[in-house]
Amino acid sequence: MSGEYAAAHSVDANDRKGFETSLYQGTWYAPRWKEVRKCVMKRESRYRYSARNKKSSAQGAYQFLDNKWRDSLVWMMIDESKKTNDGLISDAKALRTTPIAQWNRYWQDRAFYTAWQHGKGKSHWYHHGIKCF
């Protein structure tokens, strides 16, 4: 069992309240982005993994547009799982039918780092006065 598999299935993964150190430590993770992630979470959802936007399909701690991002994020995470052999391919596939706001802490944090891609994806959060980076 990989460390990522253990993290995704841990008791902590089901705690979806507040800011904590990311359980995801895979390919896209880097400690230097902790403060950026914290800032994005605060501004987007006030650290609530179950957050849902009333005016759009944005959901979760990072307010991904569920109707546009869910499938793309899952494909990107499956690609990483194939490369790292972390044992999470079937778990990731199951997320296709689950609204992002229902994903556990591990998967939402993994989605953030996957979209962030060491800063290359920062434009996804560069709006509405969010100045985290």
Backbone as numpy.savetxt, mean C-alpha at the origin, in Angstrom:
# Nx Ny Nz CAx CAy CAz Cx Cy Cz
8.82 -20.53 4.32 7.97 -19.36 4.32 8.87 -18.12 4.32
8.57 -17.19 3.43 9.36 -15.96 3.32 8.98 -14.98 4.42
9.86 -14.02 4.67 9.56 -12.96 5.63 8.36 -12.14 5.20
8.21 -11.92 3.89 7.07 -11.16 3.38 5.77 -11.94 3.62
5.81 -13.23 3.40 4.63 -14.06 3.64 4.23 -13.98 5.11
5.21 -14.12 5.98 4.94 -14.05 7.42 4.35 -12.69 7.80
4.89 -11.61 7.25 4.39 -10.27 7.55 2.96 -10.09 7.05
2.68 -10.57 5.85 1.33 -10.43 5.27 0.28 -11.19 6.06
0.68 -12.24 6.75 -0.24 -13.07 7.51 -0.12 -12.87 9.03
0.60 -11.87 9.43 0.80 -11.64 10.86 -0.42 -11.00 11.51
-0.48 -11.08 12.80 -1.53 -10.41 13.57 -1.46 -8.90 13.32
-0.26 -8.36 13.26 -0.08 -6.92 13.03 -0.66 -6.45 11.70
-0.69 -7.33 10.72 -1.23 -6.95 9.40 -2.70 -6.58 9.48
-3.40 -7.15 10.43 -4.83 -6.88 10.57 -5.13 -5.64 11.40
-4.12 -5.03 12.00 -4.29 -3.77 12.72 -4.27 -2.66 11.67
-5.42 -2.09 11.40 -5.53 -1.11 10.32 -5.75 0.30 10.85
-5.23 0.59 12.03 -5.39 1.92 12.63 -4.04 2.51 12.97
-3.83 3.74 12.59 -2.64 4.47 12.98 -1.41 4.16 12.15
-0.41 4.98 12.37 0.85 4.82 11.65 1.78 3.91 12.43
2.34 2.94 11.75 3.33 2.02 12.31 4.41 1.82 11.25
5.53 1.28 11.67 6.56 0.91 10.71 5.96 -0.07 9.71
6.32 0.08 8.45 5.76 -0.78 7.41 6.12 -2.25 7.64
5.11 -3.11 7.53 5.37 -4.55 7.58 6.01 -5.02 6.29
5.71 -4.33 5.20 6.31 -4.65 3.90 7.76 -4.20 3.91
8.66 -5.11 3.54 10.09 -4.81 3.49 10.71 -5.32 2.18
9.88 -5.45 1.15 10.30 -6.05 -0.11 11.10 -5.13 -1.03
11.05 -5.44 -2.29 11.84 -4.79 -3.33 11.78 -3.27 -3.30
10.61 -2.72 -3.14 10.43 -1.27 -3.23 10.58 -0.54 -1.91
10.71 -1.28 -0.83 10.84 -0.66 0.48 12.22 -0.05 0.67
12.27 1.10 1.33 13.53 1.70 1.78 13.21 2.57 3.00
13.98 2.42 4.08 13.71 3.18 5.29 13.70 4.70 5.08
14.43 5.17 4.09 14.51 6.62 3.87 13.16 7.24 3.48
12.19 6.42 3.06 10.89 6.95 2.66 9.86 6.93 3.79
10.27 6.57 4.99 9.33 6.47 6.12 8.58 7.77 6.37
9.28 8.89 6.41 8.63 10.17 6.71 7.71 10.62 5.57
8.08 10.32 4.34 7.21 10.64 3.20 5.93 9.82 3.31
6.07 8.53 3.57 4.90 7.65 3.71 4.01 8.15 4.85
4.61 8.51 5.95 3.85 9.01 7.09 3.09 10.28 6.74
3.74 11.19 6.05 3.11 12.45 5.63 1.95 12.19 4.67
2.17 11.33 3.68 1.11 11.01 2.71 -0.08 10.39 3.44
0.18 9.45 4.34 -0.90 8.81 5.10 -1.69 9.83 5.91
-0.97 10.73 6.57 -1.66 11.72 7.40 -2.55 12.61 6.56
-2.01 13.10 5.46 -2.77 14.04 4.63 -3.89 13.37 3.85
-3.69 12.13 3.46 -4.70 11.44 2.65 -5.82 10.81 3.48
-5.48 10.27 4.66 -6.48 9.49 5.39 -6.46 9.67 6.90
-5.58 10.52 7.40 -5.41 10.65 8.85 -5.07 9.29 9.46
-4.22 8.54 8.74 -3.71 7.24 9.18 -4.79 6.17 9.29
-5.82 6.25 8.46 -6.92 5.27 8.52 -6.87 4.38 7.27
-6.57 3.14 7.48 -6.51 2.18 6.38 -7.89 1.89 5.79
-8.93 2.14 6.54 -10.29 1.88 6.06 -10.94 3.13 5.44
-10.19 4.19 5.25 -10.75 5.45 4.74 -11.34 5.28 3.34
-12.45 5.98 3.12 -13.12 6.01 1.81 -13.49 7.45 1.51
-13.15 7.90 0.32 -13.46 9.25 -0.10 -14.93 9.32 -0.53
-15.64 10.33 -0.08 -17.06 10.46 -0.40 -17.29 10.99 -1.82
-16.27 11.59 -2.43 -16.44 12.22 -3.74 -15.80 11.43 -4.89
-15.06 10.38 -4.56 -14.41 9.59 -5.61 -14.29 8.15 -5.14
-13.60 7.32 -5.92 -13.40 5.93 -5.53 -12.13 5.76 -4.70
-11.50 6.87 -4.29 -10.26 6.80 -3.51 -10.51 6.09 -2.18
-9.59 5.17 -1.86 -9.76 4.35 -0.67 -8.43 4.06 0.00
-8.53 3.71 1.26 -7.38 3.24 2.01 -6.51 4.35 2.56
-5.46 3.95 3.23 -4.56 4.89 3.89 -3.92 5.86 2.92
-3.71 5.44 1.68 -3.01 6.26 0.69 -3.94 6.81 -0.38
-5.22 6.54 -0.23 -6.26 7.05 -1.12 -6.01 6.76 -2.60
-5.77 5.48 -2.88 -5.69 5.04 -4.27 -7.10 5.05 -4.86
-7.24 5.48 -6.10 -8.53 5.40 -6.78 -8.81 3.92 -7.04
-9.74 3.38 -6.30 -10.00 1.94 -6.35 -10.36 1.47 -7.75
-11.17 2.23 -8.47 -11.61 1.79 -9.80 -10.50 1.87 -10.85
-9.41 2.57 -10.56 -8.31 2.67 -11.52 -7.06 1.93 -11.06
-6.83 1.89 -9.77 -5.58 1.37 -9.25 -5.60 -0.09 -8.82
-6.74 -0.59 -8.38 -6.74 -1.92 -7.77 -6.09 -2.97 -8.66
-6.55 -3.11 -9.87 -6.01 -4.15 -10.75 -4.54 -3.89 -11.07
-4.19 -2.64 -11.34 -2.79 -2.31 -11.67 -1.85 -2.63 -10.51
-2.25 -2.24 -9.30 -1.43 -2.53 -8.13 -1.25 -4.02 -7.94
-2.32 -4.76 -8.11 -2.23 -6.22 -7.94 -1.25 -6.80 -8.95
-1.34 -6.40 -10.21 -0.41 -6.91 -11.22 1.03 -6.58 -10.86
1.28 -5.36 -10.40 2.65 -4.97 -10.03 3.15 -5.80 -8.84
2.27 -6.05 -7.88 2.68 -6.84 -6.71 2.88 -8.31 -7.07
2.07 -8.83 -7.98 2.26 -10.21 -8.46 3.61 -10.32 -9.16
3.94 -9.31 -9.96 5.22 -9.32 -10.66 6.38 -9.39 -9.67
6.30 -8.61 -8.61 7.34 -8.66 -7.59 7.38 -10.04 -6.92
6.21 -10.59 -6.61 6.16 -11.91 -5.97 6.79 -12.99 -6.84
6.57 -12.90 -8.15 7.19 -13.87 -9.07 8.71 -13.76 -9.02
9.21 -12.53 -8.98 10.67 -12.31 -8.98 11.32 -12.71 -7.66
10.61 -12.52 -6.56 11.20 -12.77 -5.24 10.80 -14.12 -4.65
9.84 -14.77 -5.27 9.35 -16.07 -4.78 8.93 -15.98 -3.31
8.14 -14.95 -3.00 7.73 -14.71 -1.61 6.51 -15.52 -1.18
5.92 -16.26 -2.09 4.78 -17.11 -1.74 3.45 -16.38 -1.65
3.38 -15.17 -2.17 2.18 -14.36 -2.02 1.38 -14.13 -3.30
1.67 -14.86 -4.34 0.97 -14.66 -5.61 -0.53 -14.90 -5.46
-0.93 -15.99 -4.86 -2.37 -16.26 -4.74 -3.04 -15.25 -3.81
-2.35 -14.81 -2.78 -2.90 -13.78 -1.89 -3.11 -12.48 -2.67
-2.14 -12.11 -3.47 -2.25 -10.89 -4.27 -3.40 -10.99 -5.26
-3.53 -12.13 -5.92 -4.63 -12.31 -6.88 -5.99 -12.13 -6.22
-6.12 -12.57 -4.98 -7.39 -12.44 -4.26 -7.77 -10.98 -4.02
-6.79 -10.10 -4.03 -7.07 -8.67 -3.81 -7.83 -8.04 -4.97
-7.82 -8.67 -6.12 -8.52 -8.13 -7.29 -10.01 -7.92 -7.04
-10.58 -8.71 -6.16 -12.02 -8.62 -5.89 -12.31 -7.98 -4.53
-11.28 -7.40 -3.94 -11.43 -6.78 -2.62 -11.15 -5.29 -2.70
-12.08 -4.44 -2.30 -11.83 -2.99 -2.31 -10.57 -2.66 -1.50
-9.80 -1.71 -1.97 -8.53 -1.35 -1.33 -8.71 -1.02 0.15
-9.79 -0.37 0.52 -10.02 -0.02 1.93 -10.15 -1.25 2.82
-10.33 -2.42 2.24 -10.42 -3.65 3.01 -9.11 -4.43 3.03
-8.11 -3.98 2.26 -6.81 -4.64 2.29 -6.18 -4.42 3.66
-5.45 -5.38 4.13 -4.82 -5.21 5.44 -3.62 -4.25 5.35
-3.07 -3.94 6.50 -1.95 -3.00 6.61 -0.78 -3.40 5.70
-0.42 -4.68 5.72 0.69 -5.13 4.89 0.47 -4.78 3.42
-0.70 -5.14 2.89 -0.96 -4.96 1.46 -1.08 -3.49 1.08
-1.67 -2.67 1.92 -1.76 -1.25 1.59 -0.38 -0.60 1.62
0.44 -0.96 2.60 1.80 -0.42 2.64 2.61 -0.91 1.43
2.42 -2.16 1.08 3.12 -2.69 -0.09 2.67 -1.95 -1.36
1.39 -1.67 -1.44 0.87 -0.92 -2.60 1.49 0.46 -2.66
1.61 1.13 -1.50 2.23 2.45 -1.49 3.66 2.38 -2.03
4.47 1.50 -1.47 5.88 1.42 -1.90 5.99 0.98 -3.36
5.08 0.13 -3.80 5.09 -0.31 -5.20 4.78 0.85 -6.13
3.81 1.67 -5.79 3.48 2.84 -6.61 4.53 3.93 -6.47
5.08 4.10 -5.28 6.07 5.14 -5.00 7.37 4.89 -5.77
7.79 3.66 -5.86 8.99 3.22 -6.59 10.18 4.14 -6.36
10.57 4.26 -5.10 11.73 5.06 -4.70 11.64 6.50 -5.19
10.44 7.04 -5.22 10.23 8.44 -5.60 9.79 8.66 -7.03
9.94 7.67 -7.88 9.54 7.83 -9.28 8.04 8.00 -9.42
7.28 7.50 -8.46 5.82 7.58 -8.52 5.23 8.71 -7.68
6.06 9.64 -7.26 5.57 10.70 -6.37 4.46 11.54 -6.98
4.39 11.60 -8.29 3.35 12.41 -8.93 1.94 11.93 -8.59
1.82 10.69 -8.15 0.50 10.17 -7.78 -0.06 10.89 -6.55
0.81 11.52 -5.77 0.36 12.23 -4.57 0.68 13.71 -4.63
1.07 14.18 -5.78 1.42 15.59 -5.91 0.20 16.38 -6.35
-0.68 16.62 -5.42 -1.94 17.33 -5.72 -2.51 17.92 -4.44
-3.47 18.74 -4.56 -4.23 19.29 -3.44 -3.33 19.83 -2.31
-2.18 20.37 -2.67 -1.33 20.97 -1.67 -0.58 19.98 -0.80
-0.56 18.72 -1.17 0.20 17.74 -0.38 1.68 18.01 -0.63
2.36 18.42 0.41 3.78 18.75 0.29 4.57 17.85 1.23
4.74 16.64 0.83 5.43 15.65 1.65 6.83 15.35 1.14
7.18 15.90 0.00 8.47 15.57 -0.60 8.97 16.74 -1.42
